[in-house]
Amino acid sequence: MDSIDNIKRVGVIGAGTMGQGIAQIAAMAGFKTVLFDIEKAALEKAIKSIEKNLEKGIEKGKVTQEQKDTALANLSTTVDIDEVKADFIIEAIVEDLAVKQKVFAQLERINSDRTILASNTSSIPITQIGAGLENPERFVGMHFFNPAHIMKLVEVISGAATDQKVAQVTKVLAEKLGKVAVMAKDSPGFIVNRVARHFYVEGLKVLEEGVADVETIDTLMQSLGFKMGPFQLMDLIGVDTNFSVTTSMFNSFYQDAKFRPSRIQQQKVDAGHHGRKSGKGFYNYE
């Protein structure tokens, strides 16, 4: 799949917050899109969320009724991974290396050797995920940002084996989805998460040391020009997701202390306080 013209059908693995956003923009861009999840309830929730996003777009004058109808007509769902046969497949599941490798091995087995496989991982090195594949040269990182249907940036990450033609097609695809694509080399956290990690980690350290409370830290960061403070943003992204990325980067950098995960955040995750999606995180949304 060395040309963008050959990409007609897109697969998205995982119907969580990121997966549903990616599926939405792919369907809106005119690609036949199949969204996979192991849970039927997650797929039903995702379709409702996509419909709601499109309705909001219509209300704001950014989406037409025709665009909404076309997007929904382009979108299908399945709980059977064997039905995910496409020209370009993007994975957006849990940040777990073994789980991702297992899924990609399945996808590679059922798809053409011309299919491009991409991961939306935010922290696991692309080279590691693709190491077990028969054709690692057709594997690439395509990292969207939350919420995927709004945020403009996409990082395109080449692993050690990634064919540069594949990376280039991925960049063009991102642009066709209405995104601004940047090319990155394979490194823990790539560009954005590596730079942004300390926005969260240092905020948590200030909280741990009792220097200031959550509200004060967020207010101070907003007064400096940030749209959200670190705790508001962690609640939006998902406290569990954010903690998982920090832990992954901490391990990838051989336990460099500056990436140390926070005990406070670990406690939130253990309690099921995952942010907006669970109704409670650093703030209460119930």
Disulfide bonds with the S-S distance in Angstrom:
none
